[in-house]
Amino acid sequence: QVQLVQSGGGVVQPGRSLRLSCAASGFTFSTYAMHWVRQAPGKGLEWVAVILSDATNEFYADSVKGRFTISRDNSKNTLYLEVKSLTIEDTAVYYCARDGHGSNTGFDHWGQGTLVTVSS
Amino acid sequence: SYVLTQPPSVSVAPGKTAGITCGGDNIGIKSVHWYQQKPGQAPVLVMYQDSDRPSGIPERFSGSNSGNTATLTISRVEVGDEADYFCQVWDDDSDHYVFGTGTEVTVL
């Protein structure tokens, strides 16, 4: 069965960096685009970034562009999110999600989420 | 940037029908997806491309999209349907995915 297992969250000081990971199994990882979505405490969902299946292109939300980098290692079936210059406003649960097969079919599987807390 | 507006809350009695709206400029020409999120859990896709149900989602869930409003309808509502629901589209103009503001469904 499809599984997305996340790791790498925690408490970090403002201005510091962190790398989140999402290990995929149960499907052919290299054929799916992958996303990061975040949710601040008590708030709604915010799409963060997407990377195409072959890593040839990435897109970012304006709120993170230039500070966050999405990447993937298809040989390790793992998705990453490098987050830099963190601010209090980046405090959130971060989810990885698989893009549905086919064009624009939603995010059909999600990781369990990992909490990133930015605090001094 | 593209904005999707949902009512903050919807209340419905068990066995009745709940309609959750998602408003956006000419949203009818976009493909709308819907997610259900229960407290402390990751979201779950319950509807894609306006009206298609993923496997495992009950037939009680249906969707429509026209003009400036998309709607997720839950028929014969059950207590287990209590959750937050979010709509989502891909905005071609910005190359961004956009989520709606979210609707809390309460089963009275």
Interface residues (C-beta under 8 A of the other chain):
Chain A: H35 V37 G44 L45 E46 W47 V50 F59 A61 D62 Y95 G100 N104 T105 G106 F107 D108 W110 G111 Q112 G113
Chain B: S1 S31 H33 Y35 Q37 A42 P43 V44 L45 M47 Y48 Q49 D52 P54 D84 F86 Q88 W90 D95 H96 Y97 V98 F99 G100 T101 G102
